[in-house]
């Protein structure tokens, strides 16, 4: 097979390059010259594929209520913490805003893939330590970057994590059952690589109120890819169950009984007479009003027709006999 020859000779290529450099050749030719190019990284995560942040906010609201109750049992005081709106960001951007020392805890959330991270700001640790020993929950100022937590402080962190895991597990129960496993702890978040810098993570931050030492928070950081198996559940928001739980059945029974015990006033209307205001003003005692009696009287509840009835007596009591049920759209009794 003969070797393929180049379309242009070296001299022709040099002449073409020289013409482009000196501007004698028009280079602004082609199709769709006004179209802008947008970069796209095929290896990056796309947050538009649908994790319902509203569902995460609902989970976080439930979590913080459970977390407050759990901390109340341990510290005898309620931590003044509130959830902020869940955010989806790159892991590198999240790490930029963190300054050691922090209580950085790597955890596994089975059955979700990979690792998650719980970050506890030192003010939360020290205020909890002060409350644990009967103080008023005061924190401390800025700590040196290399300062390690003492055994007593590490014990308080462990207590906070136990309450955190228990509350988070219960808050996630309506979506999917999760189990927490503590893997390791660090003071520098740069050593806790649960994802690459360009990978997306879901940040749930719980901020403390009224801290005079600056921002005080507890962060839950979950890689975006770890939530993909439950993405459909989050997209359909938090489900409260299929209605077959024993508590739901008991609640439905009690509600039904309460509705059936509601008292209603039943009125029996024999007929209706049409009149005008002037005629009504001229009525005198002893006047007789005539009207055509219908075949049946009408039993109503709050002006809604319920039954057609017959008027009679049972012993010494006036009584009605139900003939048939009627509907709110039934015509009025004849005048």
Buried (B, 14 or more C-beta within 10 A) or exposed (E): EEEEEEEEEEEEEEEEEEEEEEEEEEEEEEEEEEEEEEEEEEEEBEBEEEBBBEBBBBBBEBBBEBBBEBBEEBBEBEBBBBBBEBBBBBBEBBBEEBEBBBBBBBBBBEEBEEBBBBBBBBBBBBBBBBBBEEEEBBBEEEBEEEEEBEEEBBEBBEBBBBBBBBBBBBBBBBBEEBEBEBBEBBBBBEEBEBBEEEBBBBBBBBBBEEBEBEEBBBBBBBBBBBBBEBBEBBEEBBEEEEEEEEEEEEEEEEEEEEEEEEEEEEEBBEBEEEEEEEEEEEEEEEEEEEEEEBEBBBBBEEEEBBBBBEEEEEEEEEEBEEBEEBEEEEEEBEE
